[in-house]
């Protein structure tokens, strides 16, 4: 059921949330739900390929960022003639997970942005950036 005004394609819905590991440690989840037929790309996508998903966190003296970003989803690697490289992509759903530690008992927030590109077999949409703010209480 396509409505007349749905010309603007937005195949990825983001959901940002925290998962508490212990008193001071949290997982920040940047969770993408992707429409059928579309893909977004791993943070480790090679040069020359589609725009990798890039996650930028704002500096916060109250929060210590652990290194690395874990991708939870079904990684698909395939040679993509469109780009001439082997791409690392996700379909349907992927969670980008960052572990953070809170440095005190005060309320704070993790802020940042995720830049991503979404493609299907025919076209790619221009890279898009989405900002997030997740409170840590």
N, C-alpha and C positions, 0 to 999 in steps of 0.2 A: 504494500500500500504506500506508494510514493505520493507525497503531497506536492502540489504545484510549486511550492517555494523551496524545495529541497535541492536546489541546484548546487549549493555549496556543499562539497563533499567533505565529510569529517569522519573518516572510517575508524578512528581510534578514540576510545573513551578512556580517560585516565581516572584512577582512584588512588588517593594518597593516604596512607595510614601508618600507624606505629604498632609494633608488636613488642611487648615488654619481655625481655629475657631475664633480667634480674633488677634489683633496686636501681642500679645506675646504667644498665645496658639495654639498649633498644635496637630493634631492626626498623629502619625506615623502608617502607614498601612503596615503590612507584609502580603501580599495577596498570598495565595496558590491556584493554579488551579490544580486539581487532576484528572488524567485519570480515566475513567470509570473502576469500579471494585476494585480500590485501595482506601485506607483510610489513613489519618494521625490522630494523637491523640491529645486530649485536653492537655493543660498545667496542668490540674488537674487530669490526669490519675493516678489511684491508684497504689501503690507499687505492684510488682508481675505481673503487666500487661506489655503491650508493652512500649517501651521508650516514655515518654511524650514529646511533643514538648517543647523545652526549649529555651527561648529567653534571650540572655545576651546583655546588653548594656554597651559599654565602658564608663568609667567615663568622664564627660565633665563639667568643672566648669561653662561653659556658659549656660548649659541646666539643668533645674530642671525636674527630672522624677516624674510624679505622680505615686502613688502606683497602683499596679494591672494591669492586661492585660485583655482587653475585647475580647471575641471571637464572631465574627459575622458570623454566618453560621447556618446550620441545625444540631444541636447536635444529634447524634445517640448513645443511650446507650443500650448495649446488652451484655448478658453473652457470653463470648468468650471461648469455650472449649480449644482452643489452649493455653490459658494462665490461665484458671481456675478463672478468675475474670471478673467482669462487666467492660467493656471498655467504654470509652467516645471517640467517633471518629467522624470524618467529612469525607464526600465524596464530590466529585465535586469541592467545593470551600469553603474556609474559610479565613476570615481576622482576623489576630491578631492585636489588636489596643492598642497602648500605648499613653497616653496623656503626652505631654511635654510642658514646658514653657521656653521660651527664656529669659535669664536674662539681655540682653543688645541689642543694636542696631547693633552689629557686625554680620558679616556673620559667621556661624559655621556649624557644621554637627552632625547628630546623627549617630553613628557607632555601630556596634555590630555583633552578629551572631545568627543564628537560627539553632538549632539542632533538627532533626526530624527523625522519623522512619515511613516507609510506608509499609503497608501490604495489601495483598489481601486475598481471602479465602484459599489460598494454601500456601503462603510463605510470609516472610518478607524480605525486603532488609536491609542490614546493615545500622545503623544510619548514617546520613549524616549531615554535617555542611555547611551552606552557609553564607558567610559574606555579610554585607550590609553597604553602606554609603549613607546617604540621606542629601543633603545640606539644610540648613535653611537660607534663605536670609532675 
